Amino acid sequence: RKLFEILSNEKGGFLTRKEVAQRMWNGQPTSSHLAQLSQIVSRIRLKFARYGFTEQSIETHWKKGYRVSDEIEPFNNIN
């Protein structure tokens, strides 16, 4: 949930892996944090896929980072 909130708060903008990890773990990310982040993104994508969203519900762009795709945007304010 925390990852989704962090990405949603960027309003469609990108955050690098390092920026996301810093916010997730409140400090300088370790290589373990970065590996965990990749796993968390994978698990969120699988969960979204169960509800009909594409695997790109969380987009990954080389050298830019992660962002929530436009297909998820209408759902960002649901608690």
matplotlib code that plots the C-alpha trace (Angstrom):
import matplotlib.pyplot as plt

x = [0.0, 2.8, 4.4, 1.1, 0.5, 4.1, 3.6, 0.1, 1.1, 3.4, 0.3, 1.7, 5.3, 8.2, 10.2, 13.5, 14.0, 16.3, 13.7, 11.0, 13.2, 14.2, 10.6, 9.6, 12.4, 12.9, 16.6, 19.4, 18.3, 20.5, 20.8, 18.4, 15.8, 16.1, 15.7, 12.7, 11.2, 11.4, 9.5, 6.9, 6.2, 5.9, 3.4, 1.3, 1.2, -0.1, -2.8, -3.9, -4.0, -6.5, -8.9, -8.3, -5.6, -2.5, 1.0, 1.8, -0.4, 2.9, 5.1, 8.9, 11.0, 14.7, 16.6, 13.3, 11.9, 8.4, 5.0, 1.4, -0.1, -3.0, -5.3, -5.0, -5.3, -9.1, -8.7, -6.0, -8.4, -10.1, -9.3]
y = [0.0, 2.4, 2.0, 2.6, 5.8, 7.1, 6.6, 8.0, 11.2, 12.0, 12.6, 10.6, 11.6, 9.3, 8.5, 6.7, 3.4, 5.2, 7.9, 5.3, 3.2, 6.3, 7.1, 3.5, 2.9, 6.5, 6.8, 5.8, 2.6, -0.5, -3.0, -5.2, -2.4, -2.0, -5.8, -5.8, -2.9, -4.9, -7.7, -5.4, -3.9, -7.4, -8.4, -5.3, -5.8, -9.4, -8.2, -5.5, -8.1, -10.1, -7.2, -6.7, -4.2, -4.6, -5.5, -1.9, -0.6, 0.4, 1.5, 1.0, 3.1, 2.7, 5.7, 7.3, 5.0, 4.0, 5.6, 4.7, 4.3, 6.4, 3.4, 3.4, 7.2, 7.3, 4.9, 6.8, 8.4, 5.2, 4.3]
z = [0.0, 0.9, -2.6, -4.3, -2.2, -2.9, -6.7, -6.7, -4.9, -7.9, -10.1, -13.0, -12.7, -12.4, -9.3, -9.6, -7.8, -5.3, -4.6, -4.1, -1.8, 0.2, 0.9, 1.6, 4.1, 5.3, 4.5, 2.2, 0.4, 0.5, -2.4, -0.3, -0.3, -4.1, -4.6, -2.3, -4.2, -7.4, -5.8, -4.3, -7.8, -9.2, -6.6, -7.0, -10.8, -10.2, -7.9, -10.3, -13.1, -11.1, -11.5, -15.2, -15.3, -17.5, -16.3, -17.0, -14.2, -12.6, -15.4, -15.3, -17.6, -17.9, -16.4, -15.3, -12.7, -11.8, -12.1, -11.8, -15.3, -16.6, -16.4, -12.6, -12.2, -11.7, -8.7, -6.9, -4.4, -3.3, 0.3]

ax = plt.figure().add_subplot(projection="3d")
ax.plot(x, y, z, "-o")
ax.set_aspect("equal")
plt.show()
